Amino acid sequence: DGAADAWLTPILMKKGRPAHTLSVLCRPDLVDGLAASIMRHTTAIGMRVTTCDKIAAERSTATVTVFGQPIRVKVARFAGAVVNVQPEWEDVREAAEITGTPAKQVLAAAHEAAHGMWASSQP
């Protein structure tokens, strides 16, 4: 129904009864619809709604070449600086399969290549 994420957390209720807390992240305009869906599809008879803010890094993608294979990399920037790079696992897996190189080596090489692209731009 448009939730950005949802998860269950196991808890103990009074008298030691096992239960779960359902947590759902969504935009404010989706709260009513998701609440209706939760009421309709679960045994819930009430819920707490909390508003929170989100701070997110700017995201982009780039491509690095390791072992002769292209690997897409997600790049996160915050306040103008690269704060994280993460190779796409499917590309890593495919490159490992094609080259016969262990996936952990392809992943490490992709991380190194990606970090090298932005090392000179860091404060």
For each residue, the residues with C-beta under 8 A, 3 or more apart:
1: 30 33 34 37
2: 26 27 30 33 34
3: 6 24 25 26 30 34
4: 25 26 27
5: 24 25
6: 3 22 23 24 25
7: 22 23
8: 20 21 22 23
9: 20 21 23
10: 18 19 20
11: 18 19 20 21
12: 16 17 18 19
13: 16 17 18 19
14: 17
15:
16: 12 13
17: 12 13 14
18: 10 11 12 13
19: 10 11 12 13
20: 8 9 10 11
21: 8 9 11
22: 6 7 8 38 42 44
23: 6 7 8 9
24: 3 5 6 34 38
25: 3 4 5 6
26: 2 3 4 30 31 34
27: 2 4 30
28: 31 51
29:
30: 1 2 3 26 27 33 34
31: 26 28 34 35 49
32: 35 36
33: 1 2 30 36 37
34: 1 2 3 24 26 30 31 37 38
35: 31 32 38 39 47 49
36: 32 33 39 40
37: 1 33 34 40 41
38: 22 24 34 35 41 42 44 47
39: 35 36 42 44 45 47
40: 36 37
41: 37 38
42: 22 38 39
43:
44: 22 38 39 47
45: 39
46:
47: 35 38 39 44
48:
49: 31 35
50:
51: 28
52:
53:
54:
55:
56: 59
57: 76 77 78 83 84
58: 76 77 78
59: 56 74 75 76 77
60: 74 75 77
61: 72 73 74 75
62: 72 73 75 114 117
63: 70 71 72 73
64: 70 71 73 87 110 113 114 117
65: 68 69 70 71 113
66: 69 71 95 106 109 110 113
67: 95 99 101 106 109
68: 65 99
69: 65 66 91 94 95 98 99 106
70: 63 64 65 91 95
71: 63 64 65 66 87 88 91 92 95 106 110 113
72: 61 62 63 87 88 91
73: 61 62 63 64 85 86 87 88 110 114
74: 59 60 61 84 85 86 87 88
75: 59 60 61 62 82 84 85 114 118
76: 57 58 59 82 83 84 85 86
77: 57 58 59 60 80 81 82 83
78: 57 58 81 83
79:
80: 77
81: 77 78 121 122 123
82: 75 76 77 85 118 121 122
83: 57 76 77 78
84: 57 74 75 76
85: 73 74 75 76 82 111 114 115 118
86: 73 74 76
87: 64 71 72 73 74 91 92 107 110 111 114
88: 71 72 73 74 91 92
89: 92 93 107
90: 93 94
91: 69 70 71 72 87 88 94 95 110
92: 71 87 88 89 95 96 103 106 107 110
93: 89 90 96 97 103
94: 69 90 91 97 98
95: 66 67 69 70 71 91 92 98 99 101 106
96: 92 93 99 100 101 102 103 105 106
97: 93 94 100
98: 69 94 95
99: 67 68 69 95 96 106
100: 96 97
101: 67 95 96 105 106
102: 96 105 106
103: 92 93 96 106 107
104: 107 108
105: 96 101 102 108 109
106: 66 67 69 71 92 95 96 99 101 102 103 109 110
107: 87 89 92 103 104 110 111
108: 104 105 111 112
109: 66 67 105 106 112 113
110: 64 66 71 73 87 91 92 106 107 113 114
111: 85 87 107 108 114 115
112: 108 109 115 116
113: 64 65 66 71 109 110 116 117
114: 62 64 73 75 85 87 110 111 117 118
115: 85 111 112 118 119
116: 112 113 119
117: 62 64 113 114
118: 75 82 85 114 115 121 122
119: 115 116 122
120:
121: 81 82 118
122: 81 82 118 119
123: 81
